[in-house]
Amino acid sequence: MIKEWSGNKVDVYLEDSANEKVIRRSFAGANQFLSDEQVTQFTNALDSVTDLPVSHSVVIEEYRYTK
């Protein structure tokens, strides 16, 4: 099997304390090689423009396997 990168996405989780929920927002199309600094800067930028505070972010790497 050959492992081939097919995409990355960043999921950002926002705290909605008034409704006692955590809201997930997904952003597809991230670069293959993300640094911690890039993810931190992206998360901080979102935190500055949303009413809800950001809880945390998750980078999801997607791969496909071929024969």
N, C-alpha and C positions, 0 to 999 in steps of 0.2 A: 504494500500500500504506500502511496505517495501522499504526504501531507502538504497541502497547499493553502496558504492564507487566503481567505475570501472577504474579510472585512473586520473592522472594529466598531464598537459603539460605546458610548459612555452613558451610563444610567446615573442620574442625579436624584437623590432622595431628599424631599422637603418635609419639614415638620409642620403639621397643621394641628397645633395644640388645642385650638378651639373646638375642633371636631374629633380630637384624639385619634388622628390618622397620620400615616406617613404616605406621601404622594410620590410616585416614581415618574420621572420624565426621562425619556430615552432619546439620545441624539446619535443617529447613525452617520456613517461616513467619516469616521475618525481615521487618521493615518495609521499605518502599520506599526511604526516605532514611536510610541508616545512616551515621553519622559514624565517622571513624577511632577516636575515643575510645570509642564504644559497642562496636566490634568488639574493641578492646584490652581493655576491661573484661570483656567476655564471655569472651575467651580467657584472661585472668588468672584469672577465676572457675573455669573448667574446669581450669586448671592446678593450682589449689589443692585440688581434690577428686579428682584422679586420681593413680594411682601412677606413670604414665608421664609424662615431661615433654612439653609441647607444643612441637612444632617450628615450626609456622606455621599461619596461618588464611587462608582464601580466601573472599571474598564472590562469590557467583554470582548475577547478575541474569538473570531469565528474562523474555522478551518474546514476544508472539505478534503475527503480522502478519495483517491482514485487508484485503480489497479495499475 
